[in-house]
Amino acid sequence: MSKKKRKIATPRAAVRAQSKPQGEKKRGIGSAWAFLVASGVLALLLGAAYQYIEGSVSLEFVQALGRGYEFRLTNGTPADKTITRFRVVAPPRQQLIYHITQDIYAHQEPDGKAELPGGNLSYIPAVEYKELDGRKILANSDVKFRVPPLSDRPWMEPDAAIFSIKYETESSNPMLSSLEHVLSKVGLQSSSETIKYLVINNYWIPTSSNSPGEAIRIFCRDNEDLASAGICRDAEKALLMGRY
């Protein structure tokens, strides 16, 4: 009877994957970087990042529209934006002076004072405007909208007044919105904007002044073409009469 020889299995040595030499890694990174630079992709990425950080949502007065006012909000960033809050604010302790645009019948009081139809107190619909809250503006686009009038009486218009518009925006993308909150906390970006306007002859003019009289004087001084126009002549008469 022959004995069979038993084979002894030898364990196979594990073959370790050889990693690329450090020089090849650097060459690969360099090639990728060169491709990004040469193809213009890097410039596009840097441009988009700069536009995102430095871009903003700007506000512009367009025209008087009926008894209201048309404005334009422009999103100058590469990301969709949501308007979280938009308000028209009348500064406190400001005495608004209106003029009557048509013939009306007023009631004469015994003391000689005249009472207008509906009383002498006027309501400002513009300060209650909230319809823009939650509206989205697509990237690199604009949206036009109408702000209500500054008086609820169809026959009353303000001579001159100072109003501010305050609005807040954030990215519609939740991740970008979170990033904006971080940038806002460290002072690199602000989601809130306030613009002060002189409203005269139904035209909204950006100003830094707190009084209508001073704002009118600066506006007429800095705009030579309008210095002799009706808007400045009427304002000068009103200033001489002490109305502002």
Summary of the structure (lengths in Angstrom):
residues: 244
radius of gyration: 33.0
end to end distance: 129.6
largest distance: 145.6
contacts: 587
relative contact order: 0.14
helix: 30%
strand: 30%
